[in-house]
Amino acid sequence: MSGAGMPLKSRIERFLVERRGLGFSARGDACTLRSLARHLHETGHCGALTLEVMADWARRDSHGSTDPATWARRLKRLRTFVRWLQQFEPDTEVPDDTIFGRMSERKAPHIYSEQELIDLLAGARRLGPAGSLRGVVFETLFGLIASTGLRIGEALSLKNADVDLKTGMLTARQTKFGKCRQVPVHPSTLDALRRYRSQRDLAGDSYDEDSAFFVNSRGRLRGRPLGDRQVHRVFAGLRRQLGWPNRGAHHAARIHDLRHTFVVRRIVQWQANNVDIDEAMLSLSTYVGHAMVTNTYWYLSAVPELMALAAARFESFVSQAEVPDA
């Protein structure tokens, strides 16, 4: 029980229904809150949700993490729910940053060089076995993410009907915030998508419009959607093979850094062409599916390549504004 009223498990399900009704994707909330409910059941907890109880749950990360920042992130995911729960159970407490300390800032990503991107796609193209579609599947997947900034989950969730090979428009449905968005692609990206679709279909499998666009190419999984773990495993193998130096603050270069690289390269190109960044940022934020434009502006202060460009432009502005001594 979460208190004298409805069991916590029932409260959670009601909360998730309300969130979905408001248009939010509740998948992440569902995993987190059901994990909390299991913990309370296993520990035999009764009564109000207190900071002590939630902190105990946060420390029991499924990966066995000993990092307080990880625990803080887990606690933060409870806040929306416990604030909602307070209307029914006023004794519910809301966790803040004082329990495990303030979470660390977002880590700087690895920004791929042009050569690293070329080598990644070439390495993916060579994936065996010989004669299979495996190479073209991964080359096209990684190339699409690099050229559009799609999240890996968005790319893997694409169905045939979501990839318009006539107009060059993608429909990203499984977005981070549960909203669909249209993603136009460059003509060169469209050509690559057409080649992949043609090779995939010529391989002899039949796919309807509801089938996944990116599929497994061999064995018992042939024709089934590519899985997230499988893609990360293949990427890790290519990363080891190519031996990139890690220029980010994470443990190594990641697939998600292809998305970061897309954003950074676009801003760099705008700056080189003297485009008004403030006017262009909203369109970029919309294109990549950021919930707030401030998430896009973050790159200007967190990525060395952009910080250097911004500093150079500022110095140029200051020198032009200086008035010689009379």
ZAPA-314287 format. One record per residue (C-alpha): residue number from 1; x, y, z; residue in three letters; chain. Coordinates in steps of 0.05 Angstrom, whole numbers. Example, Ala and Ser with C-alpha at 12.3 -4.5 7.8 and 13.67 -1.06 7.14 Angstrom:
<lodos>
+-----+--------+--------+--------+---------+--------+
| num |     c1 |     c2 |     c3 | residuo | cadena |
+-----+--------+--------+--------+---------+--------+
|   1 |    246 |    -90 |    156 |     Ala |      A |
|   2 |    273 |    -21 |    143 |     Ser |      A |
+-----+--------+--------+--------+---------+--------+
</lodos>
This chain:
<lodos>
+-----+--------+--------+--------+---------+--------+
| num |     c1 |     c2 |     c3 | residuo | cadena |
+-----+--------+--------+--------+---------+--------+
|   1 |      0 |      0 |      0 |     Met |      A |
|   2 |     22 |     72 |    -12 |     Ser |      A |
|   3 |    -22 |     96 |     44 |     Gly |      A |
|   4 |    -91 |     86 |     72 |     Ala |      A |
|   5 |   -124 |     91 |      4 |     Gly |      A |
|   6 |   -111 |     58 |    -63 |     Met |      A |
|   7 |    -51 |     11 |    -70 |     Pro |      A |
|   8 |     10 |     43 |   -101 |     Leu |      A |
|   9 |      9 |     -3 |   -160 |     Lys |      A |
|  10 |    -61 |     20 |   -178 |     Ser |      A |
|  11 |    -41 |     93 |   -168 |     Arg |      A |
|  12 |     17 |     82 |   -216 |     Ile |      A |
|  13 |    -28 |     52 |   -270 |     Glu |      A |
|  14 |    -77 |    110 |   -263 |     Arg |      A |
|  15 |    -20 |    160 |   -269 |     Phe |      A |
|  16 |      6 |    126 |   -332 |     Leu |      A |
|  17 |    -63 |    127 |   -364 |     Val |      A |
|  18 |    -69 |    202 |   -349 |     Glu |      A |
|  19 |      0 |    216 |   -378 |     Arg |      A |
|  20 |    -16 |    179 |   -442 |     Arg |      A |
|  21 |    -82 |    217 |   -446 |     Gly |      A |
|  22 |    -43 |    282 |   -444 |     Leu |      A |
|  23 |     -1 |    259 |   -503 |     Gly |      A |
|  24 |     62 |    239 |   -466 |     Phe |      A |
|  25 |     99 |    174 |   -480 |     Ser |      A |
|  26 |     95 |    137 |   -414 |     Ala |      A |
|  27 |    144 |     81 |   -430 |     Arg |      A |
|  28 |    201 |    109 |   -389 |     Gly |      A |
|  29 |    154 |    127 |   -332 |     Asp |      A |
|  30 |    124 |     57 |   -333 |     Ala |      A |
|  31 |    191 |     22 |   -326 |     Cys |      A |
|  32 |    214 |     68 |   -270 |     Thr |      A |
|  33 |    149 |     67 |   -229 |     Leu |      A |
|  34 |    137 |     -8 |   -236 |     Arg |      A |
|  35 |    208 |    -19 |   -212 |     Ser |      A |
|  36 |    192 |     24 |   -151 |     Leu |      A |
|  37 |    128 |    -16 |   -139 |     Ala |      A |
|  38 |    166 |    -82 |   -142 |     Arg |      A |
|  39 |    218 |    -55 |    -93 |     His |      A |
|  40 |    165 |    -35 |    -43 |     Leu |      A |
|  41 |    131 |   -102 |    -49 |     His |      A |
|  42 |    197 |   -140 |    -39 |     Glu |      A |
|  43 |    216 |    -98 |     22 |     Thr |      A |
|  44 |    146 |   -102 |     51 |     Gly |      A |
|  45 |    139 |    -26 |     56 |     His |      A |
|  46 |     73 |      3 |     80 |     Cys |      A |
|  47 |     54 |     75 |     89 |     Gly |      A |
|  48 |     72 |    140 |     54 |     Ala |      A |
|  49 |    128 |    146 |      3 |     Leu |      A |
|  50 |    185 |    179 |     41 |     Thr |      A |
|  51 |    252 |    205 |     19 |     Leu |      A |
|  52 |    286 |    148 |     56 |     Glu |      A |
|  53 |    246 |     96 |     19 |     Val |      A |
|  54 |    257 |    127 |    -50 |     Met |      A |
|  55 |    331 |    136 |    -37 |     Ala |      A |
|  56 |    337 |     63 |    -18 |     Asp |      A |
|  57 |    304 |     44 |    -84 |     Trp |      A |
|  58 |    349 |     92 |   -123 |     Ala |      A |
|  59 |    412 |     60 |    -95 |     Arg |      A |
|  60 |    390 |     -8 |   -120 |     Arg |      A |
|  61 |    404 |      6 |   -193 |     Asp |      A |
|  62 |    397 |    -56 |   -237 |     Ser |      A |
|  63 |    469 |    -46 |   -260 |     His |      A |
|  64 |    495 |    -43 |   -189 |     Gly |      A |
|  65 |    519 |     29 |   -198 |     Ser |      A |
|  66 |    557 |     61 |   -140 |     Thr |      A |
|  67 |    554 |    131 |   -172 |     Asp |      A |
|  68 |    511 |    181 |   -133 |     Pro |      A |
|  69 |    498 |    218 |   -198 |     Ala |      A |
|  70 |    463 |    155 |   -225 |     Thr |      A |
|  71 |    422 |    150 |   -161 |     Trp |      A |
|  72 |    403 |    224 |   -168 |     Ala |      A |
|  73 |    379 |    213 |   -239 |     Arg |      A |
|  74 |    336 |    155 |   -217 |     Arg |      A |
|  75 |    305 |    197 |   -162 |     Leu |      A |
|  76 |    291 |    254 |   -210 |     Lys |      A |
|  77 |    249 |    207 |   -253 |     Arg |      A |
|  78 |    201 |    199 |   -194 |     Leu |      A |
|  79 |    186 |    272 |   -184 |     Arg |      A |
|  80 |    128 |    281 |   -232 |     Thr |      A |
|  81 |     93 |    221 |   -204 |     Phe |      A |
|  82 |    103 |    237 |   -130 |     Val |      A |
|  83 |     79 |    309 |   -141 |     Arg |      A |
|  84 |     17 |    279 |   -174 |     Trp |      A |
|  85 |      9 |    229 |   -117 |     Leu |      A |
|  86 |     10 |    284 |    -64 |     Gln |      A |
|  87 |    -61 |    306 |    -84 |     Gln |      A |
|  88 |    -86 |    238 |    -59 |     Phe |      A |
|  89 |    -34 |    225 |     -4 |     Glu |      A |
|  90 |     -9 |    290 |     26 |     Pro |      A |
|  91 |     45 |    255 |     67 |     Asp |      A |
|  92 |     83 |    236 |      3 |     Thr |      A |
|  93 |    151 |    269 |      1 |     Glu |      A |
|  94 |    184 |    298 |    -61 |     Val |      A |
|  95 |    259 |    285 |    -72 |     Pro |      A |
|  96 |    305 |    343 |    -89 |     Asp |      A |
|  97 |    379 |    353 |   -104 |     Asp |      A |
|  98 |    400 |    351 |    -31 |     Thr |      A |
|  99 |    396 |    275 |    -24 |     Ile |      A |
| 100 |    452 |    253 |    -70 |     Phe |      A |
| 101 |    476 |    321 |    -91 |     Gly |      A |
| 102 |    463 |    359 |   -155 |     Arg |      A |
| 103 |    468 |    318 |   -218 |     Met |      A |
| 104 |    529 |    331 |   -261 |     Ser |      A |
| 105 |    522 |    373 |   -324 |     Glu |      A |
| 106 |    512 |    339 |   -391 |     Arg |      A |
| 107 |    577 |    309 |   -416 |     Lys |      A |
| 108 |    610 |    336 |   -478 |     Ala |      A |
| 109 |    600 |    288 |   -537 |     Pro |      A |
| 110 |    650 |    259 |   -585 |     His |      A |
| 111 |    644 |    299 |   -650 |     Ile |      A |
| 112 |    663 |    256 |   -709 |     Tyr |      A |
| 113 |    711 |    282 |   -761 |     Ser |      A |
| 114 |    694 |    275 |   -835 |     Glu |      A |
| 115 |    745 |    218 |   -841 |     Gln |      A |
| 116 |    717 |    181 |   -781 |     Glu |      A |
| 117 |    648 |    182 |   -813 |     Leu |      A |
| 118 |    676 |    157 |   -879 |     Ile |      A |
| 119 |    713 |    101 |   -843 |     Asp |      A |
| 120 |    651 |     82 |   -803 |     Leu |      A |
| 121 |    608 |     73 |   -864 |     Leu |      A |
| 122 |    663 |     37 |   -902 |     Ala |      A |
| 123 |    673 |    -10 |   -842 |     Gly |      A |
| 124 |    599 |    -24 |   -838 |     Ala |      A |
| 125 |    596 |    -38 |   -913 |     Arg |      A |
| 126 |    649 |    -92 |   -905 |     Arg |      A |
| 127 |    610 |   -130 |   -851 |     Leu |      A |
| 128 |    601 |   -204 |   -869 |     Gly |      A |
| 129 |    584 |   -255 |   -887 |     Pro |      A |
| 130 |    600 |   -244 |   -960 |     Ala |      A |
| 131 |    539 |   -237 |  -1003 |     Gly |      A |
| 132 |    492 |   -219 |   -946 |     Ser |      A |
| 133 |    454 |   -155 |   -936 |     Leu |      A |
| 134 |    485 |   -143 |   -868 |     Arg |      A |
| 135 |    536 |    -93 |   -892 |     Gly |      A |
| 136 |    487 |    -49 |   -931 |     Val |      A |
| 137 |    437 |    -52 |   -873 |     Val |      A |
| 138 |    486 |    -23 |   -823 |     Phe |      A |
| 139 |    519 |     25 |   -872 |     Glu |      A |
| 140 |    450 |     54 |   -888 |     Thr |      A |
| 141 |    428 |     57 |   -815 |     Leu |      A |
| 142 |    491 |     93 |   -791 |     Phe |      A |
| 143 |    491 |    138 |   -852 |     Gly |      A |
| 144 |    419 |    158 |   -840 |     Leu |      A |
| 145 |    431 |    176 |   -767 |     Ile |      A |
| 146 |    493 |    216 |   -786 |     Ala |      A |
| 147 |    458 |    254 |   -842 |     Ser |      A |
| 148 |    392 |    270 |   -805 |     Thr |      A |
| 149 |    408 |    269 |   -731 |     Gly |      A |
| 150 |    355 |    217 |   -717 |     Leu |      A |
| 151 |    358 |    182 |   -649 |     Arg |      A |
| 152 |    376 |    108 |   -655 |     Ile |      A |
| 153 |    307 |     89 |   -629 |     Gly |      A |
| 154 |    273 |    133 |   -681 |     Glu |      A |
| 155 |    313 |    102 |   -738 |     Ala |      A |
| 156 |    300 |     30 |   -715 |     Leu |      A |
| 157 |    226 |     44 |   -707 |     Ser |      A |
| 158 |    217 |     67 |   -779 |     Leu |      A |
| 159 |    168 |     25 |   -819 |     Lys |      A |
| 160 |    166 |     21 |   -895 |     Asn |      A |
| 161 |    106 |     68 |   -895 |     Ala |      A |
| 162 |    147 |    119 |   -856 |     Asp |      A |
| 163 |    200 |    125 |   -910 |     Val |      A |
| 164 |    173 |    162 |   -970 |     Asp |      A |
| 165 |    223 |    147 |  -1025 |     Leu |      A |
| 166 |    188 |    193 |  -1074 |     Lys |      A |
| 167 |    188 |    258 |  -1034 |     Thr |      A |
| 168 |    247 |    243 |   -988 |     Gly |      A |
| 169 |    206 |    251 |   -925 |     Met |      A |
| 170 |    212 |    208 |   -863 |     Leu |      A |
| 171 |    159 |    203 |   -809 |     Thr |      A |
| 172 |    192 |    194 |   -741 |     Ala |      A |
| 173 |    138 |    163 |   -695 |     Arg |      A |
| 174 |    174 |    132 |   -636 |     Gln |      A |
| 175 |    204 |    198 |   -612 |     Thr |      A |
| 176 |    231 |    213 |   -543 |     Lys |      A |
| 177 |    171 |    256 |   -526 |     Phe |      A |
| 178 |    117 |    214 |   -559 |     Gly |      A |
| 179 |    103 |    262 |   -617 |     Lys |      A |
| 180 |    109 |    249 |   -692 |     Cys |      A |
| 181 |    151 |    295 |   -734 |     Arg |      A |
| 182 |    168 |    300 |   -808 |     Gln |      A |
| 183 |    242 |    295 |   -827 |     Val |      A |
| 184 |    261 |    315 |   -898 |     Pro |      A |
| 185 |    326 |    284 |   -922 |     Val |      A |
| 186 |    381 |    307 |   -968 |     His |      A |
| 187 |    379 |    280 |  -1040 |     Pro |      A |
| 188 |    443 |    240 |  -1028 |     Ser |      A |
| 189 |    411 |    208 |   -967 |     Thr |      A |
| 190 |    348 |    193 |  -1007 |     Leu |      A |
| 191 |    391 |    158 |  -1060 |     Asp |      A |
| 192 |    423 |    115 |  -1006 |     Ala |      A |
| 193 |    355 |     96 |   -977 |     Leu |      A |
| 194 |    330 |     77 |  -1046 |     Arg |      A |
| 195 |    391 |     33 |  -1059 |     Arg |      A |
| 196 |    382 |     -1 |   -993 |     Tyr |      A |
| 197 |    307 |    -14 |  -1004 |     Arg |      A |
| 198 |    321 |    -41 |  -1074 |     Ser |      A |
| 199 |    376 |    -88 |  -1050 |     Gln |      A |
| 200 |    334 |   -111 |   -991 |     Arg |      A |
| 201 |    274 |   -126 |  -1033 |     Asp |      A |
| 202 |    314 |   -161 |  -1088 |     Leu |      A |
| 203 |    341 |   -208 |  -1034 |     Ala |      A |
| 204 |    275 |   -245 |  -1039 |     Gly |      A |
| 205 |    238 |   -226 |   -976 |     Asp |      A |
| 206 |    170 |   -194 |   -980 |     Ser |      A |
| 207 |    155 |   -134 |   -936 |     Tyr |      A |
| 208 |     89 |    -97 |   -928 |     Asp |      A |
| 209 |     82 |    -24 |   -910 |     Glu |      A |
| 210 |     75 |    -41 |   -836 |     Asp |      A |
| 211 |    141 |    -79 |   -834 |     Ser |      A |
| 212 |    205 |    -50 |   -805 |     Ala |      A |
| 213 |    249 |    -12 |   -854 |     Phe |      A |
| 214 |    314 |    -37 |   -823 |     Phe |      A |
| 215 |    315 |   -113 |   -816 |     Val |      A |
| 216 |    359 |   -171 |   -797 |     Asn |      A |
| 217 |    389 |   -204 |   -858 |     Ser |      A |
| 218 |    405 |   -275 |   -837 |     Arg |      A |
| 219 |    389 |   -335 |   -793 |     Gly |      A |
| 220 |    325 |   -345 |   -754 |     Arg |      A |
| 221 |    319 |   -269 |   -746 |     Leu |      A |
| 222 |    319 |   -256 |   -821 |     Arg |      A |
| 223 |    267 |   -204 |   -839 |     Gly |      A |
| 224 |    253 |   -185 |   -767 |     Arg |      A |
| 225 |    267 |   -114 |   -741 |     Pro |      A |
| 226 |    338 |    -97 |   -720 |     Leu |      A |
| 227 |    345 |    -94 |   -644 |     Gly |      A |
| 228 |    378 |    -38 |   -605 |     Asp |      A |
| 229 |    427 |    -84 |   -570 |     Arg |      A |
| 230 |    449 |   -117 |   -634 |     Gln |      A |
| 231 |    462 |    -49 |   -667 |     Val |      A |
| 232 |    503 |    -25 |   -607 |     His |      A |
| 233 |    543 |    -90 |   -607 |     Arg |      A |
| 234 |    560 |    -82 |   -681 |     Val |      A |
| 235 |    578 |     -9 |   -671 |     Phe |      A |
| 236 |    624 |    -27 |   -612 |     Ala |      A |
| 237 |    660 |    -77 |   -656 |     Gly |      A |
| 238 |    671 |    -25 |   -711 |     Leu |      A |
| 239 |    695 |     26 |   -660 |     Arg |      A |
| 240 |    748 |    -23 |   -634 |     Arg |      A |
| 241 |    769 |    -40 |   -704 |     Gln |      A |
| 242 |    775 |     33 |   -726 |     Leu |      A |
| 243 |    810 |     55 |   -661 |     Gly |      A |
| 244 |    783 |    125 |   -657 |     Trp |      A |
| 245 |    813 |    170 |   -603 |     Pro |      A |
| 246 |    758 |    190 |   -555 |     Asn |      A |
| 247 |    747 |    265 |   -556 |     Arg |      A |
| 248 |    684 |    265 |   -513 |     Gly |      A |
| 249 |    671 |    260 |   -439 |     Ala |      A |
| 250 |    636 |    192 |   -443 |     His |      A |
| 251 |    672 |    126 |   -438 |     His |      A |
| 252 |    679 |    121 |   -515 |     Ala |      A |
| 253 |    649 |    148 |   -579 |     Ala |      A |
| 254 |    576 |    128 |   -584 |     Arg |      A |
| 255 |    522 |    120 |   -637 |     Ile |      A |
| 256 |    485 |    178 |   -604 |     His |      A |
| 257 |    546 |    221 |   -619 |     Asp |      A |
| 258 |    528 |    216 |   -693 |     Leu |      A |
| 259 |    466 |    257 |   -675 |     Arg |      A |
| 260 |    508 |    307 |   -636 |     His |      A |
| 261 |    556 |    312 |   -696 |     Thr |      A |
| 262 |    499 |    327 |   -743 |     Phe |      A |
| 263 |    476 |    386 |   -699 |     Val |      A |
| 264 |    547 |    413 |   -691 |     Val |      A |
| 265 |    565 |    408 |   -765 |     Arg |      A |
| 266 |    501 |    445 |   -783 |     Arg |      A |
| 267 |    516 |    502 |   -735 |     Ile |      A |
| 268 |    589 |    505 |   -758 |     Val |      A |
| 269 |    565 |    511 |   -830 |     Gln |      A |
| 270 |    517 |    566 |   -812 |     Trp |      A |
| 271 |    571 |    605 |   -776 |     Gln |      A |
| 272 |    618 |    597 |   -835 |     Ala |      A |
| 273 |    563 |    625 |   -880 |     Asn |      A |
| 274 |    547 |    682 |   -832 |     Asn |      A |
| 275 |    476 |    657 |   -820 |     Val |      A |
| 276 |    440 |    688 |   -761 |     Asp |      A |
| 277 |    445 |    631 |   -711 |     Ile |      A |
| 278 |    389 |    656 |   -667 |     Asp |      A |
| 279 |    340 |    657 |   -725 |     Glu |      A |
| 280 |    362 |    588 |   -749 |     Ala |      A |
| 281 |    363 |    552 |   -682 |     Met |      A |
| 282 |    288 |    543 |   -677 |     Leu |      A |
| 283 |    284 |    506 |   -743 |     Ser |      A |
| 284 |    343 |    461 |   -724 |     Leu |      A |
| 285 |    311 |    447 |   -656 |     Ser |      A |
| 286 |    246 |    427 |   -691 |     Thr |      A |
| 287 |    282 |    384 |   -742 |     Tyr |      A |
| 288 |    319 |    342 |   -691 |     Val |      A |
| 289 |    259 |    337 |   -644 |     Gly |      A |
| 290 |    285 |    376 |   -583 |     His |      A |
| 291 |    230 |    392 |   -533 |     Ala |      A |
| 292 |    259 |    461 |   -520 |     Met |      A |
| 293 |    304 |    504 |   -563 |     Val |      A |
| 294 |    349 |    513 |   -502 |     Thr |      A |
| 295 |    370 |    440 |   -512 |     Asn |      A |
| 296 |    398 |    460 |   -580 |     Thr |      A |
| 297 |    432 |    522 |   -553 |     Tyr |      A |
| 298 |    469 |    477 |   -504 |     Trp |      A |
| 299 |    517 |    458 |   -558 |     Tyr |      A |
| 300 |    544 |    529 |   -563 |     Leu |      A |
| 301 |    571 |    526 |   -492 |     Ser |      A |
| 302 |    589 |    452 |   -486 |     Ala |      A |
| 303 |    624 |    432 |   -551 |     Val |      A |
| 304 |    695 |    457 |   -561 |     Pro |      A |
| 305 |    687 |    464 |   -636 |     Glu |      A |
| 306 |    629 |    512 |   -627 |     Leu |      A |
| 307 |    659 |    548 |   -567 |     Met |      A |
| 308 |    721 |    565 |   -609 |     Ala |      A |
| 309 |    678 |    592 |   -666 |     Leu |      A |
| 310 |    636 |    632 |   -619 |     Ala |      A |
| 311 |    698 |    662 |   -586 |     Ala |      A |
| 312 |    727 |    681 |   -654 |     Ala |      A |
| 313 |    663 |    715 |   -674 |     Arg |      A |
| 314 |    660 |    752 |   -608 |     Phe |      A |
| 315 |    732 |    776 |   -616 |     Glu |      A |
| 316 |    716 |    800 |   -686 |     Ser |      A |
| 317 |    655 |    837 |   -660 |     Phe |      A |
| 318 |    695 |    871 |   -604 |     Val |      A |
| 319 |    751 |    892 |   -651 |     Ser |      A |
| 320 |    701 |    924 |   -699 |     Gln |      A |
| 321 |    667 |    960 |   -642 |     Ala |      A |
| 322 |    731 |    990 |   -614 |     Glu |      A |
| 323 |    739 |   1065 |   -627 |     Val |      A |
| 324 |    811 |   1090 |   -636 |     Pro |      A |
| 325 |    836 |   1141 |   -587 |     Asp |      A |
| 326 |    821 |   1212 |   -610 |     Ala |      A |
+-----+--------+--------+--------+---------+--------+
</lodos>
